[in-house]
């Protein structure tokens, strides 16, 4: 199991409301930033894409056009 000392040190630290909210905001930004980075890496341009054959956006505006 991981070392719990840094986490215990943070929990035992005396802080006021402003410092607590700053820690909370930094943690939230870290989580959002990491998930955004992973999402952008997964959806790189030129990656795998599945073409749609039916459903919304699969045809031109106004319906399907028949090729003759």
PDB file of N, CA, C, O and CB in Angstrom:
ATOM      1  N   UNK A   1       0.836  -1.187   0.000  1.00  0.00           N
ATOM      2  CA  UNK A   1       0.000   0.000   0.000  1.00  0.00           C
ATOM      3  C   UNK A   1       0.877   1.245   0.000  1.00  0.00           C
ATOM      4  O   UNK A   1       2.015   1.210   0.470  1.00  0.00           O
ATOM      5  CB  UNK A   1      -0.949   0.001   1.213  1.00  0.00           C
ATOM      6  N   UNK A   2       0.353   2.330  -0.521  1.00  0.00           N
ATOM      7  CA  UNK A   2       1.126   3.567  -0.608  1.00  0.00           C
ATOM      8  C   UNK A   2       1.386   4.181   0.755  1.00  0.00           C
ATOM      9  O   UNK A   2       0.733   3.865   1.749  1.00  0.00           O
ATOM     10  CB  UNK A   2       0.412   4.564  -1.483  1.00  0.00           C
ATOM     11  N   UNK A   3       2.366   5.071   0.760  1.00  0.00           N
ATOM     12  CA  UNK A   3       2.722   5.778   1.983  1.00  0.00           C
ATOM     13  C   UNK A   3       1.642   6.817   2.292  1.00  0.00           C
ATOM     14  O   UNK A   3       1.352   7.674   1.457  1.00  0.00           O
ATOM     15  CB  UNK A   3       4.123   6.451   1.850  1.00  0.00           C
ATOM     16  N   UNK A   4       1.054   6.749   3.471  1.00  0.00           N
ATOM     17  CA  UNK A   4      -0.039   7.635   3.859  1.00  0.00           C
ATOM     18  C   UNK A   4       0.434   8.894   4.588  1.00  0.00           C
ATOM     19  O   UNK A   4      -0.384   9.715   5.003  1.00  0.00           O
ATOM     20  CB  UNK A   4      -1.008   6.886   4.732  1.00  0.00           C
ATOM     21  N   UNK A   5       1.756   9.048   4.746  1.00  0.00           N
ATOM     22  CA  UNK A   5       2.268  10.183   5.518  1.00  0.00           C
ATOM     23  C   UNK A   5       1.911  11.545   4.919  1.00  0.00           C
ATOM     24  O   UNK A   5       1.484  12.424   5.667  1.00  0.00           O
ATOM     25  CB  UNK A   5       3.761  10.072   5.637  1.00  0.00           C
ATOM     26  N   UNK A   6       2.065  11.768   3.601  1.00  0.00           N
ATOM     27  CA  UNK A   6       1.698  13.094   3.071  1.00  0.00           C
ATOM     28  C   UNK A   6       0.222  13.423   3.252  1.00  0.00           C
ATOM     29  O   UNK A   6      -0.136  14.566   3.535  1.00  0.00           O
ATOM     30  CB  UNK A   6       2.045  13.175   1.602  1.00  0.00           C
ATOM     31  N   UNK A   7      -0.627  12.424   3.089  1.00  0.00           N
ATOM     32  CA  UNK A   7      -2.055  12.643   3.272  1.00  0.00           C
ATOM     33  C   UNK A   7      -2.391  12.938   4.726  1.00  0.00           C
ATOM     34  O   UNK A   7      -3.193  13.827   5.011  1.00  0.00           O
ATOM     35  CB  UNK A   7      -2.838  11.433   2.792  1.00  0.00           C
ATOM     36  N   UNK A   8      -1.788  12.204   5.639  1.00  0.00           N
ATOM     37  CA  UNK A   8      -2.014  12.447   7.061  1.00  0.00           C
ATOM     38  C   UNK A   8      -1.484  13.819   7.468  1.00  0.00           C
ATOM     39  O   UNK A   8      -2.077  14.497   8.307  1.00  0.00           O
ATOM     40  CB  UNK A   8      -1.349  11.350   7.903  1.00  0.00           C
ATOM     41  N   UNK A   9      -0.365  14.223   6.869  1.00  0.00           N
ATOM     42  CA  UNK A   9       0.203  15.541   7.162  1.00  0.00           C
ATOM     43  C   UNK A   9      -0.751  16.651   6.714  1.00  0.00           C
ATOM     44  O   UNK A   9      -0.916  17.653   7.410  1.00  0.00           O
ATOM     45  CB  UNK A   9       1.575  15.704   6.471  1.00  0.00           C
ATOM     46  N   UNK A  10      -1.375  16.466   5.552  1.00  0.00           N
ATOM     47  CA  UNK A  10      -2.332  17.456   5.052  1.00  0.00           C
ATOM     48  C   UNK A  10      -3.569  17.516   5.942  1.00  0.00           C
ATOM     49  O   UNK A  10      -4.064  18.601   6.248  1.00  0.00           O
ATOM     50  CB  UNK A  10      -2.738  17.129   3.608  1.00  0.00           C
ATOM     51  N   UNK A  11      -4.070  16.345   6.360  1.00  0.00           N
ATOM     52  CA  UNK A  11      -5.263  16.321   7.201  1.00  0.00           C
ATOM     53  C   UNK A  11      -5.016  16.886   8.596  1.00  0.00           C
ATOM     54  O   UNK A  11      -5.924  17.448   9.208  1.00  0.00           O
ATOM     55  CB  UNK A  11      -5.778  14.910   7.314  1.00  0.00           C
ATOM     56  N   UNK A  12      -3.814  16.743   9.093  1.00  0.00           N
ATOM     57  CA  UNK A  12      -3.534  17.233  10.442  1.00  0.00           C
ATOM     58  C   UNK A  12      -3.122  18.706  10.455  1.00  0.00           C
ATOM     59  O   UNK A  12      -2.994  19.305  11.523  1.00  0.00           O
ATOM     60  CB  UNK A  12      -2.445  16.393  11.079  1.00  0.00           C
ATOM     61  N   UNK A  13      -2.914  19.287   9.282  1.00  0.00           N
ATOM     62  CA  UNK A  13      -2.495  20.686   9.183  1.00  0.00           C
ATOM     63  C   UNK A  13      -3.642  21.612   9.605  1.00  0.00           C
ATOM     64  O   UNK A  13      -4.787  21.440   9.186  1.00  0.00           O
ATOM     65  CB  UNK A  13      -2.035  21.018   7.737  1.00  0.00           C
ATOM     66  N   UNK A  14      -3.310  22.579  10.429  1.00  0.00           N
ATOM     67  CA  UNK A  14      -4.298  23.561  10.842  1.00  0.00           C
ATOM     68  C   UNK A  14      -4.424  24.629   9.759  1.00  0.00           C
ATOM     69  O   UNK A  14      -3.431  25.224   9.343  1.00  0.00           O
ATOM     70  CB  UNK A  14      -3.915  24.194  12.204  1.00  0.00           C
ATOM     71  N   UNK A  15      -5.648  24.863   9.312  1.00  0.00           N
ATOM     72  CA  UNK A  15      -5.854  25.857   8.255  1.00  0.00           C
ATOM     73  C   UNK A  15      -7.190  26.552   8.440  1.00  0.00           C
ATOM     74  O   UNK A  15      -8.118  26.014   9.044  1.00  0.00           O
ATOM     75  CB  UNK A  15      -5.783  25.201   6.864  1.00  0.00           C
ATOM     76  N   UNK A  16      -7.263  27.750   7.908  1.00  0.00           N
ATOM     77  CA  UNK A  16      -8.516  28.488   7.980  1.00  0.00           C
ATOM     78  C   UNK A  16      -9.372  28.160   6.746  1.00  0.00           C
ATOM     79  O   UNK A  16      -8.968  27.352   5.910  1.00  0.00           O
ATOM     80  CB  UNK A  16      -8.249  30.021   8.081  1.00  0.00           C
ATOM     81  N   UNK A  17     -10.522  28.772   6.637  1.00  0.00           N
ATOM     82  CA  UNK A  17     -11.450  28.487   5.552  1.00  0.00           C
ATOM     83  C   UNK A  17     -10.854  28.819   4.196  1.00  0.00           C
ATOM     84  O   UNK A  17     -11.033  28.062   3.241  1.00  0.00           O
ATOM     85  CB  UNK A  17     -12.733  29.256   5.750  1.00  0.00           C
ATOM     86  N   UNK A  18     -10.153  29.932   4.096  1.00  0.00           N
ATOM     87  CA  UNK A  18      -9.561  30.341   2.826  1.00  0.00           C
ATOM     88  C   UNK A  18      -8.513  29.340   2.354  1.00  0.00           C
ATOM     89  O   UNK A  18      -8.475  28.987   1.176  1.00  0.00           O
ATOM     90  CB  UNK A  18      -8.939  31.728   2.955  1.00  0.00           C
ATOM     91  N   UNK A  19      -7.664  28.884   3.267  1.00  0.00           N
ATOM     92  CA  UNK A  19      -6.651  27.894   2.900  1.00  0.00           C
ATOM     93  C   UNK A  19      -7.292  26.559   2.513  1.00  0.00           C
ATOM     94  O   UNK A  19      -6.836  25.894   1.583  1.00  0.00           O
ATOM     95  CB  UNK A  19      -5.667  27.687   4.058  1.00  0.00           C
ATOM     96  N   UNK A  20      -8.353  26.171   3.230  1.00  0.00           N
ATOM     97  CA  UNK A  20      -9.058  24.940   2.895  1.00  0.00           C
ATOM     98  C   UNK A  20      -9.657  25.020   1.495  1.00  0.00           C
ATOM     99  O   UNK A  20      -9.525  24.085   0.705  1.00  0.00           O
ATOM    100  CB  UNK A  20     -10.155  24.655   3.925  1.00  0.00           C
ATOM    101  N   UNK A  21     -10.310  26.131   1.191  1.00  0.00           N
ATOM    102  CA  UNK A  21     -10.910  26.290  -0.134  1.00  0.00           C
ATOM    103  C   UNK A  21      -9.839  26.349  -1.225  1.00  0.00           C
ATOM    104  O   UNK A  21     -10.063  25.876  -2.339  1.00  0.00           O
ATOM    105  CB  UNK A  21     -11.773  27.556  -0.176  1.00  0.00           C
ATOM    106  N   UNK A  22      -8.684  26.924  -0.911  1.00  0.00           N
ATOM    107  CA  UNK A  22      -7.589  26.951  -1.879  1.00  0.00           C
ATOM    108  C   UNK A  22      -7.088  25.540  -2.167  1.00  0.00           C
ATOM    109  O   UNK A  22      -6.837  25.198  -3.323  1.00  0.00           O
ATOM    110  CB  UNK A  22      -6.436  27.827  -1.366  1.00  0.00           C
ATOM    111  N   UNK A  23      -6.941  24.717  -1.129  1.00  0.00           N
ATOM    112  CA  UNK A  23      -6.527  23.326  -1.324  1.00  0.00           C
ATOM    113  C   UNK A  23      -7.582  22.551  -2.113  1.00  0.00           C
ATOM    114  O   UNK A  23      -7.254  21.767  -3.003  1.00  0.00           O
ATOM    115  CB  UNK A  23      -6.273  22.644   0.033  1.00  0.00           C
ATOM    116  N   UNK A  24      -8.827  22.778  -1.781  1.00  0.00           N
ATOM    117  CA  UNK A  24      -9.918  22.102  -2.468  1.00  0.00           C
ATOM    118  C   UNK A  24      -9.962  22.502  -3.946  1.00  0.00           C
ATOM    119  O   UNK A  24     -10.133  21.648  -4.816  1.00  0.00           O
ATOM    120  CB  UNK A  24     -11.256  22.424  -1.788  1.00  0.00           C
ATOM    121  N   UNK A  25      -9.811  23.785  -4.227  1.00  0.00           N
ATOM    122  CA  UNK A  25      -9.806  24.267  -5.611  1.00  0.00           C
ATOM    123  C   UNK A  25      -8.627  23.735  -6.407  1.00  0.00           C
ATOM    124  O   UNK A  25      -8.770  23.385  -7.578  1.00  0.00           O
ATOM    125  CB  UNK A  25      -9.789  25.777  -5.634  1.00  0.00           C
ATOM    126  N   UNK A  26      -7.463  23.673  -5.776  1.00  0.00           N
ATOM    127  CA  UNK A  26      -6.289  23.139  -6.461  1.00  0.00           C
ATOM    128  C   UNK A  26      -6.479  21.665  -6.788  1.00  0.00           C
ATOM    129  O   UNK A  26      -6.093  21.213  -7.866  1.00  0.00           O
ATOM    130  CB  UNK A  26      -5.033  23.332  -5.606  1.00  0.00           C
ATOM    131  N   UNK A  27      -7.065  20.922  -5.874  1.00  0.00           N
ATOM    132  CA  UNK A  27      -7.331  19.509  -6.129  1.00  0.00           C
ATOM    133  C   UNK A  27      -8.342  19.317  -7.254  1.00  0.00           C
ATOM    134  O   UNK A  27      -8.181  18.438  -8.100  1.00  0.00           O
ATOM    135  CB  UNK A  27      -7.834  18.834  -4.864  1.00  0.00           C
ATOM    136  N   UNK A  28      -9.373  20.138  -7.258  1.00  0.00           N
ATOM    137  CA  UNK A  28     -10.388  20.053  -8.307  1.00  0.00           C
ATOM    138  C   UNK A  28      -9.803  20.399  -9.667  1.00  0.00           C
ATOM    139  O   UNK A  28     -10.074  19.716 -10.655  1.00  0.00           O
ATOM    140  CB  UNK A  28     -11.560  20.980  -7.992  1.00  0.00           C
ATOM    141  N   UNK A  29      -9.000  21.457  -9.724  1.00  0.00           N
ATOM    142  CA  UNK A  29      -8.361  21.819 -10.985  1.00  0.00           C
ATOM    143  C   UNK A  29      -7.414  20.736 -11.473  1.00  0.00           C
ATOM    144  O   UNK A  29      -7.303  20.501 -12.676  1.00  0.00           O
ATOM    145  CB  UNK A  29      -7.610  23.124 -10.834  1.00  0.00           C
ATOM    146  N   UNK A  30      -6.740  20.082 -10.555  1.00  0.00           N
ATOM    147  CA  UNK A  30      -5.850  18.982 -10.935  1.00  0.00           C
ATOM    148  C   UNK A  30      -6.638  17.834 -11.540  1.00  0.00           C
ATOM    149  O   UNK A  30      -6.241  17.280 -12.566  1.00  0.00           O
ATOM    150  CB  UNK A  30      -5.052  18.489  -9.725  1.00  0.00           C
ATOM    151  N   UNK A  31      -7.743  17.476 -10.918  1.00  0.00           N
ATOM    152  CA  UNK A  31      -8.566  16.371 -11.430  1.00  0.00           C
ATOM    153  C   UNK A  31      -9.140  16.721 -12.798  1.00  0.00           C
ATOM    154  O   UNK A  31      -9.095  15.902 -13.717  1.00  0.00           O
ATOM    155  CB  UNK A  31      -9.709  16.038 -10.444  1.00  0.00           C
ATOM    156  N   UNK A  32      -9.677  17.929 -12.941  1.00  0.00           N
ATOM    157  CA  UNK A  32     -10.254  18.346 -14.216  1.00  0.00           C
ATOM    158  C   UNK A  32      -9.170  18.429 -15.291  1.00  0.00           C
ATOM    159  O   UNK A  32      -9.398  18.036 -16.435  1.00  0.00           O
ATOM    160  CB  UNK A  32     -10.968  19.705 -14.068  1.00  0.00           C
ATOM    161  N   UNK A  33      -8.014  18.931 -14.931  1.00  0.00           N
ATOM    162  CA  UNK A  33      -6.931  19.048 -15.893  1.00  0.00           C
ATOM    163  C   UNK A  33      -6.417  17.711 -16.367  1.00  0.00           C
ATOM    164  O   UNK A  33      -6.160  17.533 -17.558  1.00  0.00           O
ATOM    165  CB  UNK A  33      -5.812  19.825 -15.303  1.00  0.00           C
ATOM    166  N   UNK A  34      -6.262  16.769 -15.460  1.00  0.00           N
ATOM    167  CA  UNK A  34      -5.774  15.439 -15.839  1.00  0.00           C
ATOM    168  C   UNK A  34      -6.804  14.729 -16.706  1.00  0.00           C
ATOM    169  O   UNK A  34      -6.446  14.105 -17.705  1.00  0.00           O
ATOM    170  CB  UNK A  34      -5.456  14.595 -14.585  1.00  0.00           C
ATOM    171  N   UNK A  35      -8.081  14.815 -16.336  1.00  0.00           N
ATOM    172  CA  UNK A  35      -9.102  14.148 -17.145  1.00  0.00           C
ATOM    173  C   UNK A  35      -9.230  14.812 -18.512  1.00  0.00           C
ATOM    174  O   UNK A  35      -9.476  14.127 -19.505  1.00  0.00           O
ATOM    175  CB  UNK A  35     -10.457  14.162 -16.421  1.00  0.00           C
ATOM    176  N   UNK A  36      -9.070  16.128 -18.582  1.00  0.00           N
ATOM    177  CA  UNK A  36      -9.096  16.815 -19.871  1.00  0.00           C
ATOM    178  C   UNK A  36      -7.915  16.423 -20.743  1.00  0.00           C
ATOM    179  O   UNK A  36      -8.063  16.265 -21.955  1.00  0.00           O
ATOM    180  CB  UNK A  36      -9.104  18.318 -19.666  1.00  0.00           C
ATOM    181  N   UNK A  37      -6.759  16.267 -20.143  1.00  0.00           N
ATOM    182  CA  UNK A  37      -5.572  15.845 -20.882  1.00  0.00           C
ATOM    183  C   UNK A  37      -5.753  14.443 -21.428  1.00  0.00           C
ATOM    184  O   UNK A  37      -5.435  14.185 -22.589  1.00  0.00           O
ATOM    185  CB  UNK A  37      -4.331  15.908 -19.993  1.00  0.00           C
ATOM    186  N   UNK A  38      -6.253  13.541 -20.618  1.00  0.00           N
ATOM    187  CA  UNK A  38      -6.486  12.170 -21.071  1.00  0.00           C
ATOM    188  C   UNK A  38      -7.519  12.153 -22.193  1.00  0.00           C
ATOM    189  O   UNK A  38      -7.353  11.437 -23.181  1.00  0.00           O
ATOM    190  CB  UNK A  38      -6.952  11.280 -19.900  1.00  0.00           C
ATOM    191  N   UNK A  39      -8.567  12.927 -22.045  1.00  0.00           N
ATOM    192  CA  UNK A  39      -9.609  12.988 -23.072  1.00  0.00           C
ATOM    193  C   UNK A  39      -9.059  13.535 -24.385  1.00  0.00           C
ATOM    194  O   UNK A  39      -9.404  13.025 -25.451  1.00  0.00           O
ATOM    195  CB  UNK A  39     -10.779  13.855 -22.594  1.00  0.00           C
ATOM    196  N   UNK A  40      -8.220  14.552 -24.331  1.00  0.00           N
ATOM    197  CA  UNK A  40      -7.659  15.101 -25.558  1.00  0.00           C
ATOM    198  C   UNK A  40      -6.668  14.145 -26.199  1.00  0.00           C
ATOM    199  O   UNK A  40      -6.540  14.130 -27.423  1.00  0.00           O
ATOM    200  CB  UNK A  40      -6.989  16.429 -25.279  1.00  0.00           C
ATOM    201  N   UNK A  41      -5.964  13.349 -25.407  1.00  0.00           N
ATOM    202  CA  UNK A  41      -5.043  12.364 -25.971  1.00  0.00           C
ATOM    203  C   UNK A  41      -5.788  11.204 -26.619  1.00  0.00           C
ATOM    204  O   UNK A  41      -5.337  10.656 -27.625  1.00  0.00           O
ATOM    205  CB  UNK A  41      -4.108  11.839 -24.892  1.00  0.00           C
ATOM    206  N   UNK A  42      -6.918  10.833 -26.050  1.00  0.00           N
ATOM    207  CA  UNK A  42      -7.700   9.738 -26.615  1.00  0.00           C
ATOM    208  C   UNK A  42      -8.338  10.163 -27.932  1.00  0.00           C
ATOM    209  O   UNK A  42      -8.439   9.357 -28.856  1.00  0.00           O
ATOM    210  CB  UNK A  42      -8.780   9.277 -25.625  1.00  0.00           C
ATOM    211  N   UNK A  43      -8.764  11.402 -28.028  1.00  0.00           N
ATOM    212  CA  UNK A  43      -9.471  11.894 -29.214  1.00  0.00           C
ATOM    213  C   UNK A  43      -8.573  12.710 -30.121  1.00  0.00           C
ATOM    214  O   UNK A  43      -8.969  13.780 -30.584  1.00  0.00           O
ATOM    215  CB  UNK A  43     -10.662  12.727 -28.803  1.00  0.00           C
ATOM    216  N   UNK A  44      -7.381  12.228 -30.381  1.00  0.00           N
ATOM    217  CA  UNK A  44      -6.469  12.935 -31.269  1.00  0.00           C
ATOM    218  C   UNK A  44      -6.987  12.925 -32.699  1.00  0.00           C
ATOM    219  O   UNK A  44      -7.597  11.943 -33.122  1.00  0.00           O
ATOM    220  CB  UNK A  44      -5.075  12.314 -31.209  1.00  0.00           C
ATOM    221  N   UNK A  45      -6.755  14.008 -33.463  1.00  0.00           N
ATOM    222  CA  UNK A  45      -7.159  14.005 -34.876  1.00  0.00           C
ATOM    223  C   UNK A  45      -6.386  12.936 -35.639  1.00  0.00           C
ATOM    224  O   UNK A  45      -5.207  12.702 -35.370  1.00  0.00           O
ATOM    225  CB  UNK A  45      -6.927  15.397 -35.518  1.00  0.00           C
ATOM    226  N   UNK A  46      -7.044  12.297 -36.580  1.00  0.00           N
ATOM    227  CA  UNK A  46      -6.398  11.257 -37.360  1.00  0.00           C
ATOM    228  C   UNK A  46      -6.450   9.905 -36.700  1.00  0.00           C
ATOM    229  O   UNK A  46      -5.917   8.929 -37.229  1.00  0.00           O
ATOM    230  CB  UNK A  46      -4.987  11.621 -37.620  1.00  0.00           C
ATOM    231  N   UNK A  47      -7.082   9.835 -35.557  1.00  0.00           N
ATOM    232  CA  UNK A  47      -7.214   8.562 -34.851  1.00  0.00           C
ATOM    233  C   UNK A  47      -8.333   7.738 -35.449  1.00  0.00           C
ATOM    234  O   UNK A  47      -8.858   8.058 -36.515  1.00  0.00           O
ATOM    235  CB  UNK A  47      -7.466   8.791 -33.358  1.00  0.00           C
ATOM    236  N   UNK A  48      -8.685   6.690 -34.761  1.00  0.00           N
ATOM    237  CA  UNK A  48      -9.770   5.841 -35.250  1.00  0.00           C
ATOM    238  C   UNK A  48     -11.081   6.600 -35.186  1.00  0.00           C
ATOM    239  O   UNK A  48     -11.368   7.278 -34.200  1.00  0.00           O
ATOM    240  CB  UNK A  48      -9.863   4.536 -34.434  1.00  0.00           C
ATOM    241  N   UNK A  49     -11.854   6.487 -36.214  1.00  0.00           N
ATOM    242  CA  UNK A  49     -13.181   7.083 -36.207  1.00  0.00           C
ATOM    243  C   UNK A  49     -14.141   6.100 -36.868  1.00  0.00           C
ATOM    244  O   UNK A  49     -13.789   5.414 -37.828  1.00  0.00           O
ATOM    245  CB  UNK A  49     -13.191   8.468 -36.939  1.00  0.00           C
ATOM    246  N   UNK A  50     -15.326   6.049 -36.351  1.00  0.00           N
ATOM    247  CA  UNK A  50     -16.319   5.149 -36.915  1.00  0.00           C
ATOM    248  C   UNK A  50     -17.299   5.969 -37.727  1.00  0.00           C
ATOM    249  O   UNK A  50     -17.963   6.848 -37.178  1.00  0.00           O
ATOM    250  CB  UNK A  50     -17.049   4.342 -35.809  1.00  0.00           C
ATOM    251  N   UNK A  51     -17.408   5.704 -39.029  1.00  0.00           N
ATOM    252  CA  UNK A  51     -18.353   6.463 -39.850  1.00  0.00           C
ATOM    253  C   UNK A  51     -19.787   6.093 -39.501  1.00  0.00           C
ATOM    254  O   UNK A  51     -20.087   4.936 -39.204  1.00  0.00           O
ATOM    255  CB  UNK A  51     -18.091   6.217 -41.342  1.00  0.00           C
ATOM    256  N   UNK A  52     -20.652   7.068 -39.539  1.00  0.00           N
ATOM    257  CA  UNK A  52     -22.060   6.834 -39.238  1.00  0.00           C
ATOM    258  C   UNK A  52     -22.802   6.531 -40.528  1.00  0.00           C
ATOM    259  O   UNK A  52     -22.657   7.238 -41.525  1.00  0.00           O
ATOM    260  CB  UNK A  52     -22.688   8.053 -38.517  1.00  0.00           C
ATOM    261  N   UNK A  53     -23.589   5.483 -40.496  1.00  0.00           N
ATOM    262  CA  UNK A  53     -24.376   5.136 -41.672  1.00  0.00           C
ATOM    263  C   UNK A  53     -25.848   5.481 -41.484  1.00  0.00           C
ATOM    264  O   UNK A  53     -26.605   5.517 -42.454  1.00  0.00           O
ATOM    265  CB  UNK A  53     -24.224   3.657 -41.985  1.00  0.00           C
ATOM    266  N   UNK A  54     -26.258   5.732 -40.249  1.00  0.00           N
ATOM    267  CA  UNK A  54     -27.638   6.126 -40.004  1.00  0.00           C
ATOM    268  C   UNK A  54     -27.682   6.993 -38.759  1.00  0.00           C
ATOM    269  O   UNK A  54     -26.756   6.993 -37.948  1.00  0.00           O
ATOM    270  CB  UNK A  54     -28.561   4.887 -39.851  1.00  0.00           C
ATOM    271  N   UNK A  55     -28.768   7.726 -38.625  1.00  0.00           N
ATOM    272  CA  UNK A  55     -28.936   8.561 -37.448  1.00  0.00           C
ATOM    273  C   UNK A  55     -28.729  10.031 -37.762  1.00  0.00           C
ATOM    274  O   UNK A  55     -28.487  10.414 -38.907  1.00  0.00           O
ATOM    275  CB  UNK A  55     -27.982   8.129 -36.365  1.00  0.00           C
ATOM    276  N   UNK A  56     -28.828  10.834 -36.735  1.00  0.00           N
ATOM    277  CA  UNK A  56     -28.709  12.273 -36.895  1.00  0.00           C
ATOM    278  C   UNK A  56     -27.317  12.638 -37.389  1.00  0.00           C
ATOM    279  O   UNK A  56     -26.320  12.198 -36.817  1.00  0.00           O
ATOM    280  CB  UNK A  56     -29.014  12.988 -35.578  1.00  0.00           C
ATOM    281  N   UNK A  57     -27.244  13.438 -38.445  1.00  0.00           N
ATOM    282  CA  UNK A  57     -25.972  13.891 -38.973  1.00  0.00           C
ATOM    283  C   UNK A  57     -25.348  12.950 -39.980  1.00  0.00           C
ATOM    284  O   UNK A  57     -24.232  13.195 -40.438  1.00  0.00           O
ATOM    285  CB  UNK A  57     -25.031  14.101 -37.866  1.00  0.00           C
ATOM    286  N   UNK A  58     -26.039  11.881 -40.335  1.00  0.00           N
ATOM    287  CA  UNK A  58     -25.450  10.924 -41.267  1.00  0.00           C
ATOM    288  C   UNK A  58     -25.694  11.299 -42.722  1.00  0.00           C
ATOM    289  O   UNK A  58     -25.062  10.742 -43.620  1.00  0.00           O
ATOM    290  CB  UNK A  58     -25.998   9.545 -41.001  1.00  0.00           C
ATOM    291  N   UNK A  59     -26.597  12.228 -42.962  1.00  0.00           N
ATOM    292  CA  UNK A  59     -26.887  12.625 -44.337  1.00  0.00           C
ATOM    293  C   UNK A  59     -26.875  14.135 -44.449  1.00  0.00           C
ATOM    294  O   UNK A  59     -26.751  14.846 -43.451  1.00  0.00           O
ATOM    295  CB  UNK A  59     -28.241  12.062 -44.800  1.00  0.00           C
ATOM    296  N   UNK A  60     -27.005  14.611 -45.662  1.00  0.00           N
ATOM    297  CA  UNK A  60     -27.027  16.045 -45.904  1.00  0.00           C
ATOM    298  C   UNK A  60     -28.276  16.687 -45.341  1.00  0.00           C
ATOM    299  O   UNK A  60     -29.239  16.002 -44.997  1.00  0.00           O
ATOM    300  CB  UNK A  60     -26.924  16.329 -47.383  1.00  0.00           C
ATOM    301  N   UNK A  61     -28.255  17.991 -45.250  1.00  0.00           N
ATOM    302  CA  UNK A  61     -29.398  18.737 -44.729  1.00  0.00           C
ATOM    303  C   UNK A  61     -30.595  18.536 -45.645  1.00  0.00           C
ATOM    304  O   UNK A  61     -30.482  18.685 -46.862  1.00  0.00           O
ATOM    305  CB  UNK A  61     -29.062  20.243 -44.593  1.00  0.00           C
ATOM    306  N   UNK A  62     -31.737  18.200 -45.067  1.00  0.00           N
ATOM    307  CA  UNK A  62     -32.950  18.034 -45.855  1.00  0.00           C
ATOM    308  C   UNK A  62     -33.259  16.595 -46.152  1.00  0.00           C
ATOM    309  O   UNK A  62     -34.248  16.318 -46.830  1.00  0.00           O
ATOM    310  CB  UNK A  62     -32.839  18.787 -47.129  1.00  0.00           C
ATOM    311  N   UNK A  63     -32.472  15.676 -45.685  1.00  0.00           N
ATOM    312  CA  UNK A  63     -32.774  14.258 -45.905  1.00  0.00           C
ATOM    313  C   UNK A  63     -31.714  13.611 -46.752  1.00  0.00           C
ATOM    314  O   UNK A  63     -30.740  14.239 -47.169  1.00  0.00           O
ATOM    315  CB  UNK A  63     -34.136  14.088 -46.562  1.00  0.00           C
ATOM    316  N   UNK A  64     -31.929  12.335 -46.996  1.00  0.00           N
ATOM    317  CA  UNK A  64     -30.978  11.570 -47.781  1.00  0.00           C
ATOM    318  C   UNK A  64     -31.163  11.877 -49.274  1.00  0.00           C
ATOM    319  O   UNK A  64     -32.275  12.125 -49.742  1.00  0.00           O
ATOM    320  CB  UNK A  64     -31.145  10.057 -47.506  1.00  0.00           C
ATOM    321  N   UNK A  65     -30.089  11.854 -49.975  1.00  0.00           N
ATOM    322  CA  UNK A  65     -30.143  12.077 -51.425  1.00  0.00           C
ATOM    323  C   UNK A  65     -29.865  10.760 -52.120  1.00  0.00           C
ATOM    324  O   UNK A  65     -28.943  10.033 -51.751  1.00  0.00           O
ATOM    325  CB  UNK A  65     -29.122  13.172 -51.878  1.00  0.00           C
ATOM    326  N   UNK A  66     -30.648  10.467 -53.104  1.00  0.00           N
ATOM    327  CA  UNK A  66     -30.498   9.212 -53.841  1.00  0.00           C
ATOM    328  C   UNK A  66     -29.523   9.437 -54.989  1.00  0.00           C
ATOM    329  O   UNK A  66     -29.653  10.397 -55.749  1.00  0.00           O
ATOM    330  CB  UNK A  66     -31.877   8.696 -54.371  1.00  0.00           C
ATOM    331  N   UNK A  67     -28.555   8.551 -55.105  1.00  0.00           N
ATOM    332  CA  UNK A  67     -27.617   8.620 -56.227  1.00  0.00           C
ATOM    333  C   UNK A  67     -28.211   7.881 -57.402  1.00  0.00           C
ATOM    334  O   UNK A  67     -28.712   6.766 -57.259  1.00  0.00           O
ATOM    335  CB  UNK A  67     -26.232   8.027 -55.848  1.00  0.00           C
ATOM    336  N   UNK A  68     -28.154   8.509 -58.571  1.00  0.00           N
ATOM    337  CA  UNK A  68     -28.724   7.867 -59.770  1.00  0.00           C
ATOM    338  C   UNK A  68     -27.681   7.705 -60.827  1.00  0.00           C
ATOM    339  O   UNK A  68     -27.971   7.186 -61.905  1.00  0.00           O
ATOM    340  CB  UNK A  68     -29.893   8.670 -60.324  1.00  0.00           C
TER     341      UNK A  68
END
